[in-house]
Amino acid sequence: MNAGRGTIWRLVYLTIGLCSLNFTIVAFLFLFSAEGPDGTFARTWVAGMATVNLIPTILWCAGRMKRTIALKLYGLWADLATASVIMTVTNRDVALLGAVLFVTTGAYFTYFLDYRWLAFHLAFATTFVIALTVLGLLDGDHSAMSAIARTDVILCVVISIPATIQFTWRQLLLRATGSKVDALTGLLNRRGMWEVSEQVWSRASANRVDVAVAVVDIDKFKAINDTYGHGVGDAVIIRTGTRLQEHVDGFGYVARTGGEEFTVVLIGIPERLRKQANSLPESVVDPSDSPLVTISVGVVILPFNSSQEEFDHNEFSMAVAVADRMMYGAKSLGGNATNIAPSSQADHGESRSDVVRG
């Protein structure tokens, strides 16, 4: 199962790279087509876009697209570059056919960015296809009925396929994790954590970024139950889990793995992971809360290893265990802090670490 997931991610990654390269090839071919760009400016524009596209293509194939901002910019570039080149095609029917290239960027947004970015892509592609149809009607290239039929077919391909894949993927994921969700918070439970960790690991491997494992515990939770009752205690757990998930948003997940304990898994470059981990205590504190609670956090960062792309159950288990020890270290110093273990400690479990107060 693990090997299969890793193989799928590598195949998707390779496919996106090949499609990006294909865009450059198709753009150059249009330069020599009778239906291609007309005029010096249009031809120069297409040649320039095709050439510039080689830069992100090479970076992608070399695995250098690590930062989230780079992934978003790559998606924006793909949409805008595709649209600008299609607009130079003199024959509107051929231009409309060229809009099928948006399927590739739709696949990219589906697999490498979240559903909100896919929604943006679908809105952009829909607007662009409709605009091409309107321009064709204004030019008198085809009848209204013909235009509607052509546009319907293109939209079915460009819009319906990525949207259906995204919806199906999310539904299958919900069904698969239905028994792996914590009833109180709606977060993953311990069983669900292991399932999703494999997927997150594969995503981190495909994007060649690090994985951070954090164990989070609510400080002095027994006193909250004793003072306010278990109803308020449950409300505190729900509130804490919700705020942790909002803090993680898009970069990993949060699981409730104990009574007042959570496990957070994040992916990204080391600098961002440390910043996000250090700010975890602040993410759950609101001075207006009653009762006001703080958390203790222990973190282990696992560096990307190109020779170990498949999910390693033992390494992940060890990371959770070390993060748990780091958390108790933060708690012993008064809590409301993040205790990050240097990478060497993930293997050796040494006691020295970096403590950052919330």
C-alpha positions, 0 to 999 in steps of 0.5 A: 500500500505504501509503495503504491501511494509513493508510486502514484505521487511520483507518477503525478509529479512526472506527468505535471512536468511532462505537461509543462514541457509539452506546453512549450513544445505546442506553443513553438509548433503554433508559431509555424501554423497557419492558424497560429499567432499573426503579427510580430508582437503576437509571435514574439509573445508566444516565443517568449512565453514558451521560452520562459516556461522552461524555467519553472519546468526545469525547477519542477522537474528538479524538485526545487518547487518546495515553498508553498508560495512557489507552488501557488505561483506555478499554478497562477503562471500555468493558467495565465500563460496558457490563456495568453498563448491561446488568445494569440491563435487567430482561428477561434475554433482552434483557440477553443480547442486549445482551452483543453490545456486547462485540464492539465492545470486543473490536475495540478491544482487538484493534487498540489494545492487545496480545493480553494485554489482549484475553485479559483482555477475552475472559475478562471477557466470557465470565464476564459472559455466563455469569453472565447465563445463570445469573441467567436460569435462577435467575429461571426466564425460560427452560429450560436447553436454551434458555439453553445455545443462547442462550449458545452463540450469544452467546459465538460472536459475542462471543468467537470473532470477536475471538479468530479475528481476532487469531489470523488476524492474528498468523498472517498477520503471521508468514507475511509476516515469515518471510523477514524474521527474523534467523536468529540472534536471531529478531528482524526483519532489515533487510528486516523492519524496513522492513515493520514500520516502516510498520505502527508508523508507522500505529499512531503516526499513529492514536494521534497520538504520536511515533516514536523511531528508535534505532541500538544497537551493542555496545561493543568487540564485536571484542574479545569475539570475539577473546578468547572466540570467535565462539560466545560472541560470538553468545551476546552478540548473542542476549542483547542482542537479547532484553533490548532486546526485553523493554525495548521490550515493547509499544511498538515493535520491535527489529531486528538490522540488522548484525553487532552492530548493532540498530535500535529503533523506539518510539512514544509521548509525548516524555517516555516516549520519552526515558526509555525511550531513555535507559534502553536501555544499562541494559536490557542490562547485568547485573553477573553477565554474563560477558562483561559488555558495554555498548551505545552508542545514538543516537536521533532522535525524530520528532514527530507531524505531522497533515499527514503521516500516511502512512509517509515512506520518505525521512524514516525513512531520514534518521532512521536515518542521523542516529541512526547518527551519534548512536550513533557520537558516543556510542561516541566518548565511551567508549560505554555511553551514549545520545545523543539528537538534538534534533528540529531535528538530525533534519533538519540533522544537527548535531553537538550532542546530549544524551548520557546515560550508562548 
